[in-house]
Amino acid sequence: MTSMKDECVYFCGPYKGYCGKAEYDHDAEIFHGEVIGTRDVVTFQGKSPSGLQIAFRESVDDYLEFCAGHQGA
């Protein structure tokens, strides 16, 4: 179990009405997160906070594009 000082949580957004929550994996040296408030599992990852923010926005855009392409299907 990690101590509180070893935990790092990062919040992304809001972007197009969505937010994300990410945690830092010290072993892999990468942030990994999930978009909150979707019916599907939408994930993103980045090596830095700025890279994480870009990946979050790209994941939201991809998710919205996917949803638009499957309306009425």
GULUM-372820 format. One record per residue: residue number from 1; residue in one letter; x, y, z of N, C-alpha, C in turn. Coordinates in steps of 0.02 Angstrom, whole numbers, plus 32768, in hexadecimal, padded with zeros to 4 digits. Layout:
N
node base NUM romi a nx X ny Y nz Z cax X cay Y caz Z cx X cy Y cz Z
...
This chain:
73
node base 1 romi m nx 802A ny 7FC5 nz 8000 cax 8000 cay 8000 caz 8000 cx 802C cy 803E cz 8000
node base 2 romi t nx 8019 ny 806F nz 7FD8 cax 8040 cay 80AD caz 7FD5 cx 802A cy 80DC cz 800B
node base 3 romi s nx 8056 ny 8108 nz 801E cax 8043 cay 813B caz 804F cx 8022 cy 8175 cz 802B
node base 4 romi m nx 8001 ny 81A0 nz 8050 cax 7FDE cay 81D8 caz 8032 cx 800D cy 8205 cz 800A
node base 5 romi k nx 804B ny 820D nz 8021 cax 807A cay 8238 caz 7FFE cx 808E cy 821B cz 7FBA
node base 6 romi d nx 8084 ny 81DA nz 7FB0 cax 8095 cay 81BA caz 7F70 cx 805C cy 81BC cz 7F3E
node base 7 romi e nx 8021 ny 81D1 nz 7F52 cax 7FE8 cay 81D2 caz 7F26 cx 7FE1 cy 8216 cz 7F04
node base 8 romi c nx 7FD2 ny 8215 nz 7EC4 cax 7FCA cay 8253 caz 7E9E cx 7F8B cy 824B cz 7E74
node base 9 romi v nx 7F5A ny 8275 nz 7E80 cax 7F1C cay 8274 caz 7E5A cx 7F18 cy 82B6 cz 7E33
node base 10 romi y nx 7F06 ny 82B1 nz 7DF4 cax 7F03 cay 82EB caz 7DC8 cx 7EBE cy 82EE cz 7DA8
node base 11 romi f nx 7EA0 ny 8329 nz 7DA8 cax 7E5E cay 8332 caz 7D8A cx 7E64 cy 8359 cz 7D49
node base 12 romi c nx 7E42 ny 8341 nz 7D15 cax 7E43 cay 8361 caz 7CD4 cx 7DFE cy 837E cz 7CC4
node base 13 romi g nx 7DFD ny 83B4 nz 7C9F cax 7DBE cay 83D1 caz 7C8A cx 7DAB cy 840C cz 7CB5
node base 14 romi p nx 7D6F ny 8423 nz 7CAB cax 7D3D cay 8407 caz 7C7D cx 7D4E cy 8416 cz 7C35
node base 15 romi y nx 7D39 ny 83E9 nz 7C0A cax 7D42 cay 83EF caz 7BC2 cx 7D05 cy 83D0 cz 7BA1
node base 16 romi k nx 7CDF ny 83FA nz 7B7D cax 7CA2 cay 83E4 caz 7B5B cx 7C72 cy 83C1 cz 7B8B
node base 17 romi g nx 7C72 ny 83D8 nz 7BC9 cax 7C43 cay 83BD caz 7BFA cx 7C5D cy 837F cz 7C1F
node base 18 romi y nx 7C9A ny 836A nz 7C12 cax 7CB5 cay 832E caz 7C32 cx 7CF2 cy 8340 cz 7C5D
node base 19 romi c nx 7CFC ny 8317 nz 7C8F cax 7D37 cay 831D caz 7CBA cx 7D59 cy 82D9 cz 7CBD
node base 20 romi g nx 7D97 ny 82D9 nz 7CD1 cax 7DBB cay 829B caz 7CD8 cx 7DE2 cy 829A cz 7D19
node base 21 romi k nx 7DF1 ny 825E nz 7D2F cax 7E18 cay 8254 caz 7D6B cx 7E50 cy 8224 cz 7D5A
node base 22 romi a nx 7E8E ny 8237 nz 7D6C cax 7EC8 cay 820E caz 7D5D cx 7EF2 cy 8205 cz 7D9C
node base 23 romi e nx 7F17 ny 81CF nz 7D9C cax 7F46 cay 81C0 caz 7DD2 cx 7F8A cy 81B4 cz 7DB3
node base 24 romi y nx 7FBD ny 81C2 nz 7DDA cax 8001 cay 81B7 caz 7DC3 cx 8019 cy 8172 cz 7DD9
node base 25 romi d nx 8033 ny 814C nz 7DA9 cax 8050 cay 810A caz 7DB7 cx 809C cy 8114 cz 7DBC
node base 26 romi h nx 80B6 ny 8111 nz 7DF9 cax 80FD cay 811D caz 7E04 cx 8128 cy 80E8 cz 7DE2
node base 27 romi d nx 8111 ny 80AA nz 7DE1 cax 8139 cay 8075 caz 7DC2 cx 813E cy 807E cz 7D76
node base 28 romi a nx 8107 ny 808E nz 7D56 cax 8106 cay 8097 caz 7D0D cx 811A cy 80DF cz 7CF9
node base 29 romi e nx 811C ny 810D nz 7D2A cax 812B cay 8153 caz 7D1E cx 80FD cy 8172 cz 7CEA
node base 30 romi i nx 80BC ny 8167 nz 7CF5 cax 8089 cay 8182 caz 7CC7 cx 8048 cy 818F cz 7CED
node base 31 romi f nx 8024 ny 81C2 nz 7CD7 cax 7FE1 cay 81CF caz 7CF0 cx 7FB0 cy 81A5 cz 7CC7
node base 32 romi h nx 7F7F ny 8188 nz 7CE7 cax 7F49 cay 8166 caz 7CC3 cx 7F07 cy 817A cz 7CE3
node base 33 romi g nx 7ED5 ny 8187 nz 7CB8 cax 7E96 cay 819F caz 7CD2 cx 7E5A cy 8188 cz 7CAA
node base 34 romi e nx 7E21 ny 819F nz 7CC2 cax 7DE1 cay 818C caz 7CA4 cx 7DB4 cy 81CA cz 7CA0
node base 35 romi v nx 7D91 ny 81D0 nz 7C68 cax 7D60 cay 8206 caz 7C61 cx 7D24 cy 81F5 cz 7C8C
node base 36 romi i nx 7D0D ny 8225 nz 7CB3 cax 7CD5 cay 821A caz 7CE1 cx 7C94 cy 822E cz 7CBE
node base 37 romi g nx 7C5F ny 8207 nz 7CCC cax 7C1D cay 821A caz 7CB4 cx 7C0A cy 81FE cz 7C70
node base 38 romi t nx 7C2B ny 81C9 nz 7C5A cax 7C18 cay 81AA caz 7C1B cx 7BF9 cy 8166 cz 7C29
node base 39 romi r nx 7BD3 ny 814D nz 7BF9 cax 7BB6 cay 810A caz 7C00 cx 7BEA cy 80D4 cz 7BEF
node base 40 romi d nx 7C20 ny 80E9 nz 7BD0 cax 7C55 cay 80BB caz 7BBC cx 7C94 cy 80C9 cz 7BE5
node base 41 romi v nx 7CC4 ny 809E nz 7BE0 cax 7D05 cay 80A9 caz 7C00 cx 7D31 cy 80CE cz 7BCE
node base 42 romi v nx 7D42 ny 810B nz 7BDE cax 7D6C cay 8135 caz 7BB3 cx 7DAA cy 8147 cz 7BDB
node base 43 romi t nx 7DE4 ny 8130 nz 7BC4 cax 7E22 cay 813A caz 7BE9 cx 7E52 cy 8167 cz 7BC3
node base 44 romi f nx 7E85 ny 817E nz 7BE7 cax 7EB9 cay 81A7 caz 7BC9 cx 7EF7 cy 81A0 cz 7BF4
node base 45 romi q nx 7F31 ny 81B1 nz 7BD7 cax 7F6F cay 81AE caz 7BFE cx 7FA1 cy 81E0 cz 7BE2
node base 46 romi g nx 7FD0 ny 81F4 nz 7C0C cax 8004 cay 8222 caz 7BF7 cx 803E cy 8220 cz 7C27
node base 47 romi k nx 8078 ny 8235 nz 7C0F cax 80B5 cay 8235 caz 7C38 cx 80BC cy 8273 cz 7C63
node base 48 romi s nx 8098 ny 82A8 nz 7C53 cax 809C cay 82E7 caz 7C78 cx 8056 cy 8303 cz 7C81
node base 49 romi p nx 804C ny 8332 nz 7CAE cax 8009 cay 8351 caz 7CB4 cx 7FF2 cy 8371 cz 7C73
node base 50 romi s nx 801E ny 8392 nz 7C4E cax 8009 cay 83B0 caz 7C0F cx 7FF8 cy 837B cz 7BDB
node base 51 romi g nx 801F ny 8345 nz 7BD9 cax 8010 cay 830E caz 7BAB cx 7FD0 cy 82EB cz 7BBE
node base 52 romi l nx 7FC4 ny 82E7 nz 7BFF cax 7F86 cay 82C8 caz 7C17 cx 7F49 cy 82F1 cz 7C02
node base 53 romi q nx 7F4E ny 8333 nz 7C07 cax 7F17 cay 835F caz 7BF3 cx 7F07 cy 8358 cz 7BA9
node base 54 romi i nx 7F3B ny 8353 nz 7B80 cax 7F31 cay 8349 caz 7B37 cx 7F0F cy 8306 cz 7B2A
node base 55 romi a nx 7F28 ny 82D2 nz 7B4B cax 7F0B cay 828F caz 7B42 cx 7EC2 cy 828D cz 7B59
node base 56 romi f nx 7EB3 ny 82B0 nz 7B90 cax 7E6E cay 82B4 caz 7BA8 cx 7E40 cy 82D3 cz 7B73
node base 57 romi r nx 7E55 ny 830B nz 7B58 cax 7E2B cay 832D caz 7B25 cx 7E24 cy 8302 cz 7AE7
node base 58 romi e nx 7E58 ny 82E0 nz 7AD2 cax 7E54 cay 82B4 caz 7A98 cx 7E24 cy 827A cz 7AA5
node base 59 romi s nx 7E25 ny 8260 nz 7AE2 cax 7DF7 cay 8228 caz 7AF3 cx 7DAF cy 823F cz 7AF3
node base 60 romi v nx 7DA2 ny 827B nz 7B0D cax 7D5E cay 8297 caz 7B0C cx 7D47 cy 82A1 cz 7AC4
node base 61 romi d nx 7D72 ny 82BF nz 7A9B cax 7D61 cay 82CA caz 7A54 cx 7D53 cy 8287 cz 7A30
node base 62 romi d nx 7D7E ny 8255 nz 7A3C cax 7D73 cay 8213 caz 7A1D cx 7D32 cy 81F4 cz 7A34
node base 63 romi y nx 7D23 ny 81FA nz 7A74 cax 7CE5 cay 81DF caz 7A90 cx 7CA8 cy 8200 cz 7A70
node base 64 romi l nx 7CA9 ny 8242 nz 7A6C cax 7C70 cay 8266 caz 7A4E cx 7C68 cy 8255 cz 7A05
node base 65 romi e nx 7C9F ny 824D nz 79E1 cax 7C9D cay 823A caz 799B cx 7C7F cy 81F3 cz 7994
node base 66 romi f nx 7C94 ny 81C6 nz 79C0 cax 7C7A cay 8182 caz 79BF cx 7C2E cy 8182 cz 79CC
node base 67 romi c nx 7C19 ny 81A9 nz 79FD cax 7BD2 cay 81AD caz 7A0E cx 7BA9 cy 81CA cz 79D4
node base 68 romi a nx 7BC3 ny 81FD nz 79B4 cax 7BA0 cay 821C caz 797B cx 7B99 cy 81EB cz 7942
node base 69 romi g nx 7BCB ny 81C0 nz 7938 cax 7BC9 cay 8190 caz 7901 cx 7B9B cy 8155 cz 790F
node base 70 romi h nx 7B86 ny 814D nz 794D cax 7B5C cay 8114 caz 795F cx 7B16 cy 8128 cz 7976
node base 71 romi q nx 7B03 ny 8166 nz 7969 cax 7ABF cay 817B caz 797B cx 7A8D cy 8157 cz 794E
node base 72 romi g nx 7A5B ny 813C nz 796C cax 7A26 cay 811A caz 7946 cx 7A3A cy 80D4 cz 792E
node base 73 romi a nx 7A75 ny 80BE nz 7941 cax 7A8B cay 807C caz 792A cx 7A6E cy 8046 cz 7955
